[in-house]
């Protein structure tokens, strides 16, 4: 079987465009989500459902990689969708918590502050300017830290394995 041609510049451009549209759409949704409802047990259920969505997106992206003409490009797009979705879910959780329980963090959080905090926790740099104070906030941060390990370890492994399998299948 012939080796497939490498991606053309147009393929790269389309992949970058998809990435920008995806991240732009996710950010727009994050900044426009209403948060005027009372904080209750449904928010916990929503967080669990949203984390399930991350798993479903990862599974869907893995299938796309396995069928892709250019699995490396599809793998990059998979990471560009999965990681921001994961971070924005936690940023939204931090914002909701800070909005409804103001003493949850060392200072009030805007949506941008909440996103900054989620990325800081993800990157494990912990600048120290924001910190969880209440038990609920600390539990949420702990869940994100465990999730970070899963996203970095499991999701990355799944995507890389799918890309390799697809490339090896094309080499035969």
N, C-alpha and C positions, 0 to 999 in steps of 0.2 A: 504494500500500500504506500503511495507517495506521501512524503512529508508535506503537511499543509504549509502554505505560504505564511510568512510572518504578517502581523497586522500592518495595514497601510496607515499613512497619516490620517486618512479619513476615519478609519476605525478608532484610532486614538482620540481624535476630535469628538467623535460621537460618545465614546466612553467618558471623556471629561465633561461633555455637555450633560450627559445623564447624571453624573456625579453632582455637578453644580445645581441642577434642577432638583434633584433629590434632597440634598442638604438645604437648599433654599426653601423648599416646600416644608420640610420638617421644622426649620427655624421659624418660618412664618406661622405655622400652626402653633408652635410653642408660645410665641409672643401674643397670639390672638386668642388662645384658650381662655374662656371665662373662669374666674375663680371666686365668684360671689356666693357660692353655696356654702352652707355650714360644713365644717370638717366632721366627718362621721366614719362609721365602719365601711361604708361604700368606697371610700377613698383607698382603704387597704385592699379591698376586693379589686378595685380598678388597677392598683399597682401590681397586684399578682397577675391580673389579666394582661396588663401591658408587658410584663416580663415574659409571659407566655407568648405574646405577640413577637417579642425579640427572638424567641426560640423558633417560632413558626417562620419568621422572615429568614432566619439562618437556614432552616431546612429547605425553604423555597429557593433561596440563593444557591444552595448546594446542588439542587436539581438543575438549576440553570447553568451552573459551572460544568456539570457532567454532560450537558447537551451543547455547550458553547463551542463555536468555531474557534474562538480565542479564549481559552479558559483562564489565562493569566489576567486578561482585561476584565473578565467577568468576576474573577476573584477580588480584584481591586475594587470593583463596584460593590461587591458583597460587603467588604469591610467598610466601604464608604457609606453604606446604608445601615449596617448593623451597629457600628460603634456610635454614630451620632444619635440613632434612635434610642439606644441604651442610655446615653448621657442625658438626652433631653427628657427621658422618663424620670430620671432621678432629679434633674434640675427642677422639673415641674413639681415633684414631690417635696423638695426642699422649699420651693416658693410657696406652695400651698400651706405647708407646716408653718413657715415663718409668717405668712399672711394671717393665718387663723390663730396661731399660738405665738405671739410676738417674742416671748422670752426663750424660744427654742434655740436661738443662735446668739452669739456674742454681740451681734448687731443686726438691724433690720435688713432683709434681703429684697432687692428688686429682682425682676426676672433675670437681668444680666448678672447680678450678684450670685443668684442661685446657679446659673449656668457656669459662671466662673468657679464656684465652689465645687460643683459636680466634676468639672474638668480637673481641678486641683486635686481632688480625691482620687480621680482616675489616674492621674499622672504621678500620684504618690509624692508630690512635692510639699504639700501642707505648709503654705506660707505662714500660717498662724494668725492672719488678720481676721479670719472667720473660723469659728469652731462651734460644734454642736454643744448645747448646754443641757437640754432636757433629756430624759431617758428615751423618749420617743425619737428625738432627733439623732441621738447616738445609735439607736437601733437601726434607723434608716441609713445612716452613714455606714454602719457595719455591714448591712445587707448590700450596699453598693460595693464596699471593698471586696466582699466575697464574690459578688457578681463581676467585678473587675477581673479577678483571677480567672473566672470562668470565661469571660469574653476574650481575655488575652490568651488564655491557654486553650480551652476547648474550641471556641469559635475559630480562632486562628488555625488550629490544627485541622479542624474539619475542612476549612476552606483550602488550605495548602494541600491536604490529601486529595481533595476533589480535583484540584488543578493538576496535580501529578498524575492521577489516574487517567484523566482525560488526555493528557499529553502522551502518556505511555500507550494508551489505546490508539492514538493517532500514529504512533511510531511503528505499529505492527503492520 
